[in-house]
Every structure is written in C-alpha cells, then in structure tokens.
Amino acid sequence: MRIFYIVLGALLILGGLPLFWTPVPVGAILIVIGLALIVANSHTAREWVHERRERNPGLDRWMNKAEDYTPPPFKRILHKTAAGEDQGEE
C-alpha cells in the first residue's frame, strides 16, 4: 500500500502543478495533499522536506500557510516536517 500512496501522491503533485497558477489555487491544495501522502509513507521524503524547510524560510512560511487549508490528518503529517521540529523516529 505504501507504494500506491507514494505513486498517488506523485500524481497529485504532477496534476497540481499546471493548476497552481489558476486564480483559485486548486493546484496548491493538490500539491500539498500529494506531498503529505508521500511524506506519510516515506521516512526519506520526510527528512528531505524537513531539510528544505530548514534551509528555505520562504518555503517554510508557504507550507505553514498551506497547513491551515489542508484536512487535519494531512496537516498533522506536514507539521512533522516543519523547520525547528525534532525529526526523531515515531
């Protein structure tokens, strides 16, 4: 099932990219949900996103803002990658 969710997450991200620039940013929501699916199922992806958020405060602000608009389960997953959060094993 992990592979299925990772592939589904990648498809949501790819589908969200062209929609990101529309007046209603549906693409941003698809990208965040896709990213949350991948992060939830891959420790490597979780570490990678966390490192990017640590290095790029603009990305971290964008992700924090996106967390406000995502469903609670996805919000909790994305919050695990936040800059300044401990990245210990669950």
Secondary structure as UniProt FT lines:
FT   HELIX           2..19
FT   TURN            20..21
FT   HELIX           26..41
FT   HELIX           43..55
FT   HELIX           57..67
FT   TURN            68..69
FT   HELIX           72..79
FT   TURN            80..81
FT   TURN            83..84
//
